[in-house]
Amino acid sequence: MNRVLFLNPVGHDQWDQAVKDVLMEAKRDTTEVEVLSLLRGPHHLEYQYYEALVGPDMLHALKFAENGGFDAVVIGCFYDPFLHAAREIVDKMIVTAPCEAGVQIASTLGNRFSIIVGRKKHIPAMRRNVYEYGFKDKLASFRSLDLAVLELHTDEAATQERLKKEAFKAVEEDGAEVILLGCTVQLGFYKELQQELGVPVIDAVLAPFKHAEYLLDMKNRFGWSHSKKGGYEKPRVEEMINWGLEEQYFIQGLWTRIKWPI
């Protein structure tokens, strides 16, 4: 049995149950699912400052999850916050995130994809990630709903109409063959949109979760996991202990205990 944690890197649990309901329906029989959010922090990550605020808590929660026996963690934000740092600190746990997983899946389902974001504010950071992941030539466009994250479910019918309008433009005007929903809070909209457009619409919650299950299968069957040579080399535990980082950051036992009950 594989234990997968979907970690919402925000300081509230408003979306946790909705995410869990979707994942429970989509999961394999051999997967156990848990959905958690942080104990403090901003309620969305639309601003780089907010993203910076959640960094330590998110990374420490992720490491505590590995110590507690989880096999994979999905970072629940399309900015993919601290994805590389997360892979650096784990020993054997798989870590996935929505943008990286989504563009990989989208690139295999069509020649070009478009990403539908909440606001234009989100585009520069997401474009940097797409380029970093090597999919610049596959990106047809970004399209904006002009809705903040916390507004996406205020009027779901209106959000659905905006999604349909912008996704249709992406297909007809920008040449997209696949649509990628660029926010995990766009949860629940992909099915109807996919039926209306006639092209694959990638959900930002399902994509990284199913990617995690796939990577766990590769790990369990073939031993393939995040390399710990080079970029994902783990920080030196003795350094962190000598510097008193556990005490300074109130994470006693994070690096000195082998197992944590979760």
C-alpha positions in Angstrom: 0.0 0.0 0.0 1.3 3.5 -1.0 0.6 6.4 1.3 0.2 9.7 -0.6 -0.2 13.1 1.1 -1.7 16.0 -0.9 -0.4 19.1 0.9 -2.2 22.4 0.5 0.4 25.0 1.3 -2.0 27.5 2.7 -3.1 28.4 6.3 -6.7 27.0 6.1 -8.4 23.7 5.4 -11.3 25.1 3.3 -10.3 23.0 0.2 -9.1 19.9 1.9 -12.3 17.8 1.9 -13.2 18.7 -1.7 -9.7 17.7 -2.8 -9.9 14.4 -0.8 -13.2 13.5 -2.3 -11.8 13.8 -5.8 -8.7 11.9 -5.0 -10.5 9.1 -3.3 -12.5 8.6 -6.5 -9.5 8.7 -8.7 -7.0 6.7 -6.6 -5.8 3.2 -7.2 -6.9 0.5 -4.8 -3.3 0.2 -3.5 -3.1 3.9 -2.6 -4.0 5.5 0.8 -4.8 9.3 0.5 -4.5 12.1 3.1 -5.1 15.8 2.5 -3.7 18.3 4.8 -3.0 22.1 4.9 -0.7 24.2 7.0 -1.4 25.4 10.6 -0.7 29.0 9.7 -0.1 31.3 6.8 -1.8 33.1 4.0 -5.0 31.8 2.5 -3.6 31.8 -1.1 -0.2 32.1 -2.8 -0.9 34.7 -5.5 1.9 36.9 -4.3 5.6 35.9 -4.1 5.7 37.2 -0.5 3.0 34.8 0.5 4.8 32.0 -1.2 8.0 32.9 0.7 6.1 32.9 4.0 4.9 29.3 3.7 8.3 27.9 2.6 9.7 26.7 5.9 6.4 25.3 7.2 5.6 23.5 4.0 9.1 22.0 3.7 9.1 20.9 7.3 5.6 19.4 7.0 6.7 17.5 4.0 9.8 16.1 5.8 7.7 15.2 8.8 5.4 13.3 6.4 8.3 11.3 5.1 9.4 10.6 8.7 5.9 9.5 9.4 5.8 6.9 6.6 4.3 8.6 3.6 5.6 7.4 0.3 4.8 10.6 -1.8 3.7 14.2 -1.3 1.9 16.3 -3.8 2.5 20.0 -3.4 -1.0 21.6 -4.0 -0.2 24.8 -5.8 0.3 25.4 -9.5 3.3 27.7 -8.7 5.1 24.4 -7.7 6.5 26.2 -4.6 9.8 24.9 -3.4 9.5 21.8 -5.5 13.3 21.4 -5.9 14.0 22.1 -2.3 11.4 19.5 -1.3 13.1 16.9 -3.5 16.4 17.9 -2.0 15.4 17.2 1.6 13.7 13.9 1.2 15.5 10.6 1.4 13.2 8.2 -0.7 9.8 9.9 -0.9 8.4 11.0 -4.2 7.4 14.7 -4.6 5.3 16.0 -7.4 3.6 19.3 -8.2 0.8 20.5 -10.5 2.7 22.6 -13.2 5.5 20.1 -13.7 3.1 17.1 -13.8 0.5 19.0 -15.9 2.9 20.1 -18.7 4.4 16.7 -18.9 1.0 15.1 -19.4 -0.3 17.8 -21.7 2.8 17.5 -23.9 2.1 13.9 -24.6 -1.6 14.4 -25.4 -1.1 17.2 -28.0 1.5 19.3 -29.8 0.7 22.5 -28.0 -1.1 23.4 -24.8 -2.5 26.5 -23.2 -2.7 27.3 -19.5 -5.8 29.0 -18.0 -4.9 31.1 -15.0 -6.9 33.1 -12.5 -5.2 36.4 -13.0 -2.5 37.9 -15.3 -0.5 38.4 -12.1 0.1 34.6 -12.1 1.6 34.4 -15.6 5.2 35.5 -15.2 6.1 32.9 -12.5 4.2 30.1 -14.3 5.9 31.0 -17.6 9.3 30.7 -15.9 8.4 27.3 -14.6 7.2 26.1 -18.0 10.4 27.3 -19.6 12.5 25.7 -16.9 10.8 22.4 -17.3 11.7 22.5 -21.0 8.3 23.0 -22.6 8.7 26.5 -24.1 8.0 25.3 -27.6 4.9 23.4 -26.5 3.3 26.4 -24.8 0.6 28.0 -27.0 -0.5 30.7 -24.6 -1.7 31.7 -21.2 -5.3 32.8 -20.8 -6.6 34.7 -17.8 -10.1 34.5 -16.1 -9.5 37.8 -14.3 -10.6 36.0 -11.1 -8.6 35.8 -7.8 -8.1 32.4 -6.3 -10.6 33.0 -3.6 -13.2 34.1 -6.2 -13.1 30.9 -8.3 -15.9 29.2 -6.4 -17.9 32.2 -5.4 -20.1 31.8 -8.5 -19.2 28.5 -10.1 -21.5 29.0 -13.1 -19.9 32.3 -13.9 -16.4 30.7 -13.5 -17.4 27.9 -15.8 -18.5 30.4 -18.5 -15.2 32.3 -18.2 -13.3 29.0 -18.5 -15.2 28.0 -21.5 -14.7 31.4 -23.2 -11.0 31.6 -22.6 -10.3 27.9 -23.3 -12.2 28.2 -26.6 -10.0 31.2 -27.6 -6.9 29.2 -26.6 -8.0 26.4 -29.0 -9.4 28.4 -31.9 -7.1 31.4 -31.8 -3.8 30.2 -30.1 -3.6 26.7 -31.6 -3.8 24.8 -28.3 -4.6 21.1 -28.6 -4.7 20.6 -24.8 -6.0 22.9 -22.0 -4.2 22.9 -18.7 -6.1 24.4 -15.7 -3.5 26.6 -13.9 -4.8 26.5 -10.4 -5.7 23.6 -8.0 -8.7 25.6 -6.9 -10.1 25.2 -10.4 -11.0 21.8 -9.1 -14.3 20.4 -10.4 -14.5 22.2 -13.7 -12.5 20.0 -16.2 -15.2 17.4 -17.1 -17.8 19.8 -18.5 -15.2 21.9 -20.2 -13.6 18.9 -21.8 -16.9 17.7 -23.2 -17.7 21.1 -24.6 -14.3 21.8 -26.2 -13.5 18.3 -27.5 -9.9 18.5 -26.4 -8.1 17.1 -23.2 -8.5 19.4 -20.2 -5.9 18.6 -17.5 -7.0 19.1 -13.9 -4.4 20.6 -11.6 -5.3 18.3 -8.7 -5.6 15.0 -10.5 -2.5 15.5 -12.7 0.2 15.6 -9.9 -1.6 13.0 -7.9 -1.8 10.5 -10.7 1.8 11.4 -11.6 2.8 10.6 -8.0 1.1 7.2 -8.3 2.9 6.5 -11.6 6.3 7.5 -10.1 5.6 5.3 -7.1 5.0 2.4 -9.5 8.3 3.1 -11.2 10.1 3.3 -7.9 8.5 0.1 -6.5 9.0 -1.9 -9.6 12.3 -0.6 -11.0 13.9 1.4 -8.2 13.6 4.7 -10.0 13.4 7.7 -7.7 14.7 11.3 -7.3 18.5 11.2 -7.8 20.5 12.2 -4.7 23.5 13.1 -6.8 24.0 16.7 -8.0 21.0 19.0 -7.7 19.0 17.0 -5.3 21.9 16.1 -2.9 20.5 16.2 0.6 21.7 18.8 3.1 24.2 17.6 5.7 22.4 16.6 8.9 25.5 17.2 11.1 25.7 20.8 9.8 22.1 21.5 10.7 22.5 19.9 14.1 25.7 21.9 14.8 24.0 25.1 13.8 21.0 24.3 16.1 18.5 24.7 13.3 16.0 22.3 14.9 15.8 24.5 18.0 15.9 27.8 16.0 13.0 26.8 13.8 11.1 24.8 16.4 11.3 21.5 14.5 12.9 19.4 17.2 13.5 15.9 16.0 12.9 16.6 12.3 16.4 15.5 11.4 17.4 13.5 14.5 14.5 11.1 14.8 14.1 8.3 12.3 10.3 7.8 12.5 7.4 10.0 13.4 3.8 8.8 13.9 1.4 10.5 11.5 
